[in-house]
Amino acid sequence: MPFDEFSPPSSPTTVSRPLVVAQQDKSLETRRFKDPLYDYMPFGQRVCSIIDTKHFQRLRRVKQLGTSYYVWPTACHNRFEHCLGVAHLAQTLAKHLQTSQPELGITDEEVDCVAIAGLCHDLGHGPWSHVWDGLFIPQASPGSTWQHEHASEMMFDDLLQQYNINMSEDEATFIKALIAGEPSRCSFKVKPYLFEIVANKRNGLDVDKFDYIARDSQAVGETNVKAGLSGRLIDSARVIDDQICYNIKDVNQVYQVCYTRFSLHKQIYNHKTAKAIEHMIIDGLLAAEPHMKIAGRIQDPKQFLHLTDNIKDTIEETKDPELEEARAIFDRIASRDLYKMVDMNIIAWADKDRYRDHFTPERIVQAAKAYAFSPSDKVKQEDLDALSAKDVIVDTAGMHYGMKDKNPLDYVKFYSKRDPNVAHAASSQDISLLMPEVFGEVLLRVYTRKDSCYGLIQAGYRELLAELSQPQFSSQSTIATEPMNLDDSDDEVAPVSGSYSALPARLNPAAGGKRPLNRVVSAPVSMPSSSSSSGGPFVASPNIFLKVPPDHSSARATKRARKSLDE
C-alpha cells in the first residue's frame, strides 16, 4: 500500500453500532492447503468458498515476480499462492492476539474477516503484477489514477454478488477497509490494530510483507531468509495503546524484515534484465492496444477475469497484421534479443525529481546530436541523424526500507517482558550503532531499444550528467521535498517520456556550445546524501564500469564476447 502519510491511520467518527455479521455454520469441515513455507494452512468454509471462485483462481495465471521469472527460472510462483500465504498469516496473527489477549474481545467473525482481507488483497493485480499498473496503464491511459487496489475492490464486489457468498454488508465493508488499511471507511465500531495486520500504514510491518519476503526469497534461492521469521514476530506481537507492538528482544528481526525488503528490490525486483523485459512487454502491449483495446478491460470485472499473463500468448497466437509489431517485440524476448542498459546512477532520494526532469529521452538525444565527436570516435553521421527519442528509455526505481526515505523502526513500538503493557520506541542503541543514515535511494537507468544506438545514447546521457556539476545549473536547481508515490508492490516509476526541455547554451549548436568528447569533465564523486559536502545539491558521477566508445554497438560487443569465450 502507498505511504502517502507517515502517521497512524485515521479512526472513524466515534460510533456505538457494532459490526453486523452473517451467521456461519461452524460445524463445516476445515480444509487444509499444503504450503512449502508454512506446511498445512487450515481455512474455514467461508474462506474456502472465496478460494473456489473464478475471481480468485485467476491469480494462478499472474506471476508474483512478473518478469523476474525470465532471470530466475525458479521464480515461477503466482499471486495465488502468495494470497493463500497472506490469508494464513493474517488468520494466525489475529488468532494469536485473540487468545493471548482475551481482554481485546476479538471475535471469531473478525478473525475470519481479517483472513479474507489477506486472501483478497491482490485480487486486482493485472498481468505481470506491478508491470501493469506501474508502467502499462500510465502510458496506455495517460492521466489515469487507476491502481490494482481499485480492481481488487471491483473484483471482490463482483465475486460476492456472483457467488452469493454468505457475508453481511458490514463485513464486506470491513474487509475492504482492512485491505486498504483505512478504518475511517467503517461506520461501525472497529478495532484499529486489526488494520495493521494486512496493510499496515503506520510502519509497513504487515503479513503481506512477511509472506512475499519469505516466498520470493525462497523462489530465487536466497535460503538465508526463513519463513520462521514471520512466526517469531507473530508470537511476539502484542496490542498496546491500540497498536501492534513487539518484544524488544525481536527488534533485530524487525530490522531484518525492513532490510530484506530493500535488498529484494535492489537485487531481484529491479534487476536490469528483468526491467528491460518489462519495457519490452509494455511496448508490445502498447503496440497491440489500438487493435485490442486492452486498457479498457480494467473497468469490467467480466473482462478483467481473463486479463492475465496469458495475454502475451494470445497476441503471439494471432496472425492479424495489426499485431505484427507486437509479435515482433515478443519474438525478441524469446530469442533474448533484449533492450540493453546503457548507463545507470544511484540518486539521492531528495533529488529524484530534479534528476527525473533533467534526464528525458528527448534531452538525451538532443545532447548526443549537439556533441562535437572527433574523427577518432568513429561516429557515423547517418547513425546520429537516425537517433530519436523513441530509441531511449529512462527508468527510475525507488528502493527503500518500506517507508520511502523514512526509517520504519521509528514508527514501531516495543515492550519488554518486565513491563509488557507499556510500549516505547527503540533507539539506535537498542538496535545497532551500524544503522544506515539514509533509508531510500533511486536507481536511474537508461536503456536503448536499438543496439546500434548504445554508444550515442551513453554519450548524450553523460553530457547531461556532466551538466549537473556546473555551478550555474546547481544554483538554479531546486530540490523536491514531496514524497514520490512509491509502495511495495510499485517501487517503480513509469519511464520518463516528458516534453522536450531546452538544452543549456553550451550544448546548443546554434550557440556554438559543442565540446569534444575527450574533454568532458566528470562530476565530483559524492556520497549518497541529499546534498554534497559543500552544501549544494547531490551530484551523481559517471559510472566508470559502464563507459563505452561513442560508436559502440551492444550487438557487436556481444558477438566479440562470445567469440572470445569460444576461443
Protein Blocks (a to p, Z undefined) as FASTA:
>chain_A
ZZfbccddddddddfbdcddddddfkbccdddddfklopadddfklmmmmmpfklmmmmm
ccfklmmmmmmmmlmccfklmmmmmmmmmmmmmmmmmmmmmmnopafklmmmmmmmmmmm
mmmpcehilmmmmmmmmmmmghiacdfklmmmmmmmmmmmmnopacdfklmmmmmmmmno
paklpcbdcdfklmmmmmccknopafklmmmmmmmmmmnopakbcfklmmmmmmmpccee
hiacddfklmmmmmmmmmmmmmmmmmmmmgfklmmmmmmmmmmmmmmmmmnommlmmmpm
klmmmmcfklmmmmmmpmcfklmmmmmmmmmmmnopacddfbdcdddfklmmmmmmmmcf
klmmmmmmmpccdfklopafklmmmpcfklpccddddddehiajacfklmcccddfklmm
bccdddfklmomkbcfbfcdcddddddfbfklmmmmmmmmmmmmmmmmpmklmmmpccdf
bdcdddfklmcccddfbdcddddfklmmklopaccfklcccdddddddfbdfkopacddd
ddfklgccfklcfklmmmmmmmmmmZZ
